[in-house]
Amino acid sequence: MRHRKSCLQYINVYELLHCKERQHNDRFKALLDTQMLDWRSRRDLLNRMPLG
C-alpha cells in the first residue's frame, strides 16, 4: 500500500507539472527535481509494478 501511495503522488506531480511544461525535456525534469527529489526512484518503482 505504501508503494501505491508513493506512485500516485508521483503521477499527480508529474501530470500537474505538464501544465507548466508540455514536453519531457530538461526543463520538465528540473521542475520534477524541485517538487519531488526522489521522482526517479518513484518512476522506477511504478515501471516495475505489474499492470492490472
A tleap script that builds the chain and sets N, CA, C and O, in Angstrom:
source leaprc.protein.ff14SB
mol = sequence {
  NMET ARG HIE ARG LYS SER CYS LEU GLN TYR
  ILE ASN VAL TYR GLU LEU LEU HIE CYS LYS
  GLU ARG GLN HIE ASN ASP ARG PHE LYS ALA
  LEU LEU ASP THR GLN MET LEU ASP TRP ARG
  SER ARG ARG ASP LEU LEU ASN ARG MET PRO
  LEU CGLY
}
set mol.1.N position { 0.827 -1.192 0.000 }
set mol.1.CA position { 0.000 0.000 0.000 }
set mol.1.C position { 0.873 1.258 0.000 }
set mol.1.O position { 0.545 2.235 -0.673 }
set mol.2.N position { 1.971 1.243 0.741 }
set mol.2.CA position { 2.867 2.394 0.810 }
set mol.2.C position { 3.434 2.723 -0.578 }
set mol.2.O position { 3.551 3.889 -0.955 }
set mol.3.N position { 3.784 1.664 -1.333 }
set mol.3.CA position { 4.316 1.885 -2.679 }
set mol.3.C position { 3.253 2.495 -3.583 }
set mol.3.O position { 3.552 3.352 -4.414 }
set mol.4.N position { 2.039 2.057 -3.419 }
set mol.4.CA position { 0.943 2.564 -4.238 }
set mol.4.C position { 0.752 4.072 -4.009 }
set mol.4.O position { 0.571 4.830 -4.961 }
set mol.5.N position { 0.793 4.492 -2.755 }
set mol.5.CA position { 0.642 5.913 -2.424 }
set mol.5.C position { 1.793 6.718 -3.010 }
set mol.5.O position { 1.586 7.799 -3.560 }
set mol.6.N position { 2.993 6.194 -2.892 }
set mol.6.CA position { 4.174 6.868 -3.421 }
set mol.6.C position { 4.064 7.053 -4.936 }
set mol.6.O position { 4.401 8.111 -5.468 }
set mol.7.N position { 3.597 6.026 -5.612 }
set mol.7.CA position { 3.437 6.098 -7.066 }
set mol.7.C position { 2.336 7.082 -7.454 }
set mol.7.O position { 2.482 7.823 -8.426 }
set mol.8.N position { 1.251 7.093 -6.713 }
set mol.8.CA position { 0.162 8.023 -7.006 }
set mol.8.C position { 0.604 9.474 -6.799 }
set mol.8.O position { 0.220 10.358 -7.565 }
set mol.9.N position { 1.400 9.711 -5.779 }
set mol.9.CA position { 1.928 11.062 -5.561 }
set mol.9.C position { 2.804 11.482 -6.742 }
set mol.9.O position { 2.719 12.616 -7.213 }
set mol.10.N position { 3.637 10.571 -7.211 }
set mol.10.CA position { 4.494 10.853 -8.365 }
set mol.10.C position { 3.648 11.179 -9.595 }
set mol.10.O position { 3.921 12.156 -10.293 }
set mol.11.N position { 2.629 10.372 -9.862 }
set mol.11.CA position { 1.772 10.595 -11.032 }
set mol.11.C position { 1.090 11.955 -10.946 }
set mol.11.O position { 1.011 12.672 -11.943 }
set mol.12.N position { 0.601 12.313 -9.774 }
set mol.12.CA position { -0.071 13.609 -9.607 }
set mol.12.C position { 0.871 14.765 -9.883 }
set mol.12.O position { 0.523 15.682 -10.626 }
set mol.13.N position { 2.053 14.736 -9.298 }
set mol.13.CA position { 3.029 15.806 -9.521 }
set mol.13.C position { 3.429 15.855 -10.989 }
set mol.13.O position { 3.491 16.930 -11.586 }
set mol.14.N position { 3.696 14.705 -11.562 }
set mol.14.CA position { 4.101 14.583 -12.967 }
set mol.14.C position { 3.059 15.226 -13.887 }
set mol.14.O position { 3.401 16.021 -14.762 }
set mol.15.N position { 1.810 14.880 -13.684 }
set mol.15.CA position { 0.748 15.402 -14.550 }
set mol.15.C position { 0.516 16.898 -14.321 }
set mol.15.O position { 0.299 17.641 -15.278 }
set mol.16.N position { 0.559 17.339 -13.079 }
set mol.16.CA position { 0.372 18.765 -12.808 }
set mol.16.C position { 1.489 19.610 -13.415 }
set mol.16.O position { 1.242 20.724 -13.877 }
set mol.17.N position { 2.708 19.091 -13.418 }
set mol.17.CA position { 3.813 19.848 -13.996 }
set mol.17.C position { 3.688 19.997 -15.506 }
set mol.17.O position { 4.300 20.885 -16.100 }
set mol.18.N position { 2.906 19.141 -16.117 }
set mol.18.CA position { 2.670 19.298 -17.554 }
set mol.18.C position { 1.866 20.569 -17.852 }
set mol.18.O position { 1.805 21.000 -19.003 }
set mol.19.N position { 1.267 21.156 -16.860 }
set mol.19.CA position { 0.607 22.456 -17.051 }
set mol.19.C position { 1.646 23.556 -17.269 }
set mol.19.O position { 1.365 24.562 -17.922 }
set mol.20.N position { 2.832 23.364 -16.729 }
set mol.20.CA position { 3.912 24.345 -16.884 }
set mol.20.C position { 4.811 24.021 -18.071 }
set mol.20.O position { 5.281 24.923 -18.765 }
set mol.21.N position { 5.046 22.741 -18.301 }
set mol.21.CA position { 5.926 22.314 -19.389 }
set mol.21.C position { 5.339 21.081 -20.050 }
set mol.21.O position { 5.187 20.039 -19.414 }
set mol.22.N position { 5.013 21.201 -21.315 }
set mol.22.CA position { 4.323 20.114 -22.013 }
set mol.22.C position { 5.251 18.996 -22.466 }
set mol.22.O position { 4.827 17.849 -22.598 }
set mol.23.N position { 6.504 19.324 -22.702 }
set mol.23.CA position { 7.458 18.345 -23.215 }
set mol.23.C position { 8.212 17.652 -22.077 }
set mol.23.O position { 8.280 18.162 -20.958 }
set mol.24.N position { 8.775 16.482 -22.385 }
set mol.24.CA position { 9.615 15.765 -21.412 }
set mol.24.C position { 11.073 16.167 -21.642 }
set mol.24.O position { 11.907 15.339 -22.008 }
set mol.25.N position { 11.355 17.413 -21.427 }
set mol.25.CA position { 12.693 17.938 -21.695 }
set mol.25.C position { 13.425 18.221 -20.376 }
set mol.25.O position { 12.949 17.870 -19.297 }
set mol.26.N position { 14.589 18.862 -20.493 }
set mol.26.CA position { 15.383 19.157 -19.294 }
set mol.26.C position { 14.635 20.084 -18.333 }
set mol.26.O position { 14.757 19.945 -17.116 }
set mol.27.N position { 13.866 21.021 -18.872 }
set mol.27.CA position { 13.102 21.922 -18.001 }
set mol.27.C position { 12.069 21.139 -17.191 }
set mol.27.O position { 11.882 21.396 -16.002 }
set mol.28.N position { 11.407 20.191 -17.835 }
set mol.28.CA position { 10.423 19.364 -17.148 }
set mol.28.C position { 11.085 18.566 -16.018 }
set mol.28.O position { 10.562 18.498 -14.906 }
set mol.29.N position { 12.227 17.971 -16.316 }
set mol.29.CA position { 12.949 17.202 -15.297 }
set mol.29.C position { 13.424 18.093 -14.154 }
set mol.29.O position { 13.412 17.678 -12.995 }
set mol.30.N position { 13.839 19.307 -14.473 }
set mol.30.CA position { 14.257 20.246 -13.431 }
set mol.30.C position { 13.072 20.619 -12.542 }
set mol.30.O position { 13.222 20.743 -11.326 }
set mol.31.N position { 11.904 20.797 -13.137 }
set mol.31.CA position { 10.701 21.074 -12.354 }
set mol.31.C position { 10.379 19.903 -11.427 }
set mol.31.O position { 10.030 20.099 -10.263 }
set mol.32.N position { 10.500 18.686 -11.954 }
set mol.32.CA position { 10.283 17.500 -11.117 }
set mol.32.C position { 11.269 17.489 -9.947 }
set mol.32.O position { 10.897 17.185 -8.813 }
set mol.33.N position { 12.516 17.822 -10.233 }
set mol.33.CA position { 13.531 17.857 -9.175 }
set mol.33.C position { 13.158 18.841 -8.075 }
set mol.33.O position { 13.422 18.577 -6.902 }
set mol.34.N position { 12.553 19.962 -8.427 }
set mol.34.CA position { 12.211 20.961 -7.414 }
set mol.34.C position { 11.005 20.531 -6.578 }
set mol.34.O position { 10.868 20.949 -5.428 }
set mol.35.N position { 10.148 19.714 -7.138 }
set mol.35.CA position { 8.919 19.327 -6.449 }
set mol.35.C position { 9.015 17.985 -5.732 }
set mol.35.O position { 8.323 17.752 -4.741 }
set mol.36.N position { 9.879 17.101 -6.240 }
set mol.36.CA position { 9.953 15.738 -5.688 }
set mol.36.C position { 11.364 15.201 -5.928 }
set mol.36.O position { 11.675 14.720 -7.018 }
set mol.37.N position { 12.200 15.284 -4.920 }
set mol.37.CA position { 13.603 14.918 -5.085 }
set mol.37.C position { 13.806 13.460 -5.492 }
set mol.37.O position { 14.767 13.134 -6.187 }
set mol.38.N position { 12.908 12.594 -5.061 }
set mol.38.CA position { 13.067 11.155 -5.345 }
set mol.38.C position { 12.188 10.675 -6.499 }
set mol.38.O position { 11.803 9.506 -6.532 }
set mol.39.N position { 11.868 11.550 -7.437 }
set mol.39.CA position { 10.945 11.184 -8.508 }
set mol.39.C position { 11.484 10.054 -9.378 }
set mol.39.O position { 10.703 9.258 -9.900 }
set mol.40.N position { 12.775 9.969 -9.541 }
set mol.40.CA position { 13.344 8.900 -10.389 }
set mol.40.C position { 13.103 7.516 -9.763 }
set mol.40.O position { 12.758 6.565 -10.464 }
set mol.41.N position { 13.285 7.417 -8.466 }
set mol.41.CA position { 13.058 6.122 -7.813 }
set mol.41.C position { 11.569 5.776 -7.806 }
set mol.41.O position { 11.207 4.607 -7.942 }
set mol.42.N position { 10.709 6.774 -7.651 }
set mol.42.CA position { 9.260 6.519 -7.715 }
set mol.42.C position { 8.850 6.098 -9.118 }
set mol.42.O position { 8.017 5.206 -9.283 }
set mol.43.N position { 9.429 6.735 -10.128 }
set mol.43.CA position { 9.138 6.361 -11.511 }
set mol.43.C position { 9.578 4.925 -11.771 }
set mol.43.O position { 8.849 4.148 -12.388 }
set mol.44.N position { 10.773 4.577 -11.297 }
set mol.44.CA position { 11.274 3.224 -11.499 }
set mol.44.C position { 10.392 2.201 -10.798 }
set mol.44.O position { 10.114 1.135 -11.347 }
set mol.45.N position { 9.955 2.523 -9.593 }
set mol.45.CA position { 9.054 1.629 -8.858 }
set mol.45.C position { 7.749 1.443 -9.635 }
set mol.45.O position { 7.266 0.321 -9.788 }
set mol.46.N position { 7.193 2.530 -10.117 }
set mol.46.CA position { 5.949 2.460 -10.892 }
set mol.46.C position { 6.145 1.602 -12.138 }
set mol.46.O position { 5.268 0.809 -12.480 }
set mol.47.N position { 7.268 1.745 -12.816 }
set mol.47.CA position { 7.523 0.985 -14.038 }
set mol.47.C position { 7.728 -0.503 -13.765 }
set mol.47.O position { 7.528 -1.329 -14.656 }
set mol.48.N position { 8.124 -0.851 -12.539 }
set mol.48.CA position { 8.296 -2.269 -12.184 }
set mol.48.C position { 6.995 -2.936 -11.722 }
set mol.48.O position { 6.911 -4.163 -11.658 }
set mol.49.N position { 5.985 -2.127 -11.401 }
set mol.49.CA position { 4.731 -2.695 -10.900 }
set mol.49.C position { 3.964 -3.397 -12.019 }
set mol.49.O position { 3.954 -2.926 -13.156 }
set mol.50.N position { 3.326 -4.514 -11.699 }
set mol.50.CA position { 2.532 -5.218 -12.726 }
set mol.50.C position { 1.284 -4.425 -13.083 }
set mol.50.O position { 0.728 -3.705 -12.254 }
set mol.51.N position { 0.860 -4.568 -14.315 }
set mol.51.CA position { -0.372 -3.917 -14.764 }
set mol.51.C position { -1.576 -4.742 -14.283 }
set mol.51.O position { -1.546 -5.973 -14.267 }
set mol.52.N position { -2.603 -4.040 -13.905 }
set mol.52.CA position { -3.852 -4.720 -13.548 }
set mol.52.C position { -4.015 -5.128 -12.132 }
set mol.52.O position { -5.041 -5.702 -11.769 }
savepdb mol mol.pdb
quit
